[in-house]
């Protein structure tokens, strides 16, 4: 069922998000499903992701990197709070990608500046 939600539109993800959060708290759902749903909701909205599970292709460098993350310094605390391991371990295992905190802080700040510059007054 979670894979269906993952590949649905944001309206469906938002509808089931509270149930997913409760199921993770009750240890009836693996936290990775909540991570994916919340991060996909955020990235599809064009927002910062929460847990770092979504990658983005950057055509200017022809590389993949982590979609910008809300408060990258504390990402492992957020991940641990729902039962996930550290972001560096996840990215290495899943994508063979090295987490670079300083680079991610820069990407997040750039993302925020871009968002502010395109936001209507």
PLY file of the C-alpha trace (Angstrom):
ply
format ascii 1.0
element vertex 121
property float x
property float y
property float z
element edge 120
property int vertex1
property int vertex2
end_header
0.00 0.00 0.00
2.80 2.45 0.83
4.29 2.12 -2.64
0.94 3.12 -4.11
0.91 6.21 -1.89
4.54 6.99 -2.78
3.72 7.08 -6.47
0.43 8.94 -6.10
-0.03 12.68 -6.30
0.53 15.00 -3.35
-3.16 15.10 -2.50
-3.12 11.35 -1.80
0.15 11.59 0.13
-1.23 14.43 2.26
-4.42 12.49 2.92
-2.54 9.48 4.31
0.35 11.32 5.98
-1.28 11.52 9.44
-2.02 7.78 9.35
1.55 7.07 8.29
2.96 9.20 11.12
0.83 7.36 13.66
1.76 3.97 12.20
5.47 4.82 12.52
4.92 5.89 16.15
3.08 2.62 16.79
5.90 0.65 15.10
3.49 -0.67 12.47
5.19 1.06 9.54
8.85 1.32 8.63
10.06 4.93 8.97
11.48 4.88 5.43
7.94 5.04 4.05
7.19 8.18 6.07
10.52 9.67 5.02
9.73 9.11 1.35
6.21 10.47 1.60
7.15 13.63 3.49
10.17 14.37 1.31
8.21 13.79 -1.89
5.45 16.10 -0.70
8.06 18.77 0.00
10.01 18.40 -3.23
6.88 18.34 -5.39
5.83 21.59 -3.71
9.27 23.02 -4.40
10.09 23.15 -0.68
13.07 21.97 1.34
12.90 18.29 2.21
12.96 17.05 5.79
14.87 13.74 5.88
17.12 13.83 2.80
15.64 10.93 0.88
15.15 12.69 -2.46
17.88 13.28 -5.01
17.83 15.85 -7.82
19.60 15.97 -11.17
21.56 19.19 -11.70
21.93 19.71 -15.47
24.58 22.42 -15.05
26.99 19.91 -13.47
25.43 16.78 -15.01
25.32 15.20 -11.55
22.83 14.04 -8.97
22.80 15.51 -5.50
20.51 15.64 -2.51
17.50 17.92 -3.03
18.08 20.82 -0.58
17.29 19.93 3.01
15.67 21.96 5.78
18.24 22.62 8.53
20.91 20.19 7.28
22.91 20.50 10.51
20.14 18.73 12.45
19.02 16.24 9.80
20.29 13.22 11.74
18.28 14.30 14.81
15.09 14.42 12.73
15.91 11.09 11.12
16.63 9.45 14.50
13.36 10.81 15.92
11.39 8.63 13.50
13.75 5.66 13.63
16.05 6.28 10.66
19.82 6.00 10.65
22.24 8.82 9.81
21.92 10.49 6.42
25.53 9.70 5.46
24.95 5.96 5.90
21.66 6.06 3.99
23.11 7.98 1.03
26.20 5.78 0.84
24.18 2.56 0.95
21.30 3.67 -1.31
23.04 5.90 -3.87
26.78 5.38 -3.25
26.82 9.10 -2.53
28.98 10.95 0.00
27.14 13.37 2.33
28.99 16.68 2.62
27.39 18.82 5.32
29.11 22.06 4.31
28.02 21.60 0.69
24.47 20.84 1.77
24.33 23.94 3.98
25.41 25.98 0.95
22.82 24.30 -1.31
20.07 24.97 1.23
21.02 28.64 1.55
21.13 29.02 -2.26
17.75 27.31 -2.53
16.24 29.68 0.04
17.63 32.73 -1.77
16.18 31.48 -5.08
12.80 30.88 -3.43
12.78 34.39 -1.95
13.75 36.00 -5.24
10.95 34.26 -7.16
8.25 34.72 -4.49
5.60 37.26 -5.51
5.39 40.36 -3.33
0 1
1 2
2 3
3 4
4 5
5 6
6 7
7 8
8 9
9 10
10 11
11 12
12 13
13 14
14 15
15 16
16 17
17 18
18 19
19 20
20 21
21 22
22 23
23 24
24 25
25 26
26 27
27 28
28 29
29 30
30 31
31 32
32 33
33 34
34 35
35 36
36 37
37 38
38 39
39 40
40 41
41 42
42 43
43 44
44 45
45 46
46 47
47 48
48 49
49 50
50 51
51 52
52 53
53 54
54 55
55 56
56 57
57 58
58 59
59 60
60 61
61 62
62 63
63 64
64 65
65 66
66 67
67 68
68 69
69 70
70 71
71 72
72 73
73 74
74 75
75 76
76 77
77 78
78 79
79 80
80 81
81 82
82 83
83 84
84 85
85 86
86 87
87 88
88 89
89 90
90 91
91 92
92 93
93 94
94 95
95 96
96 97
97 98
98 99
99 100
100 101
101 102
102 103
103 104
104 105
105 106
106 107
107 108
108 109
109 110
110 111
111 112
112 113
113 114
114 115
115 116
116 117
117 118
118 119
119 120
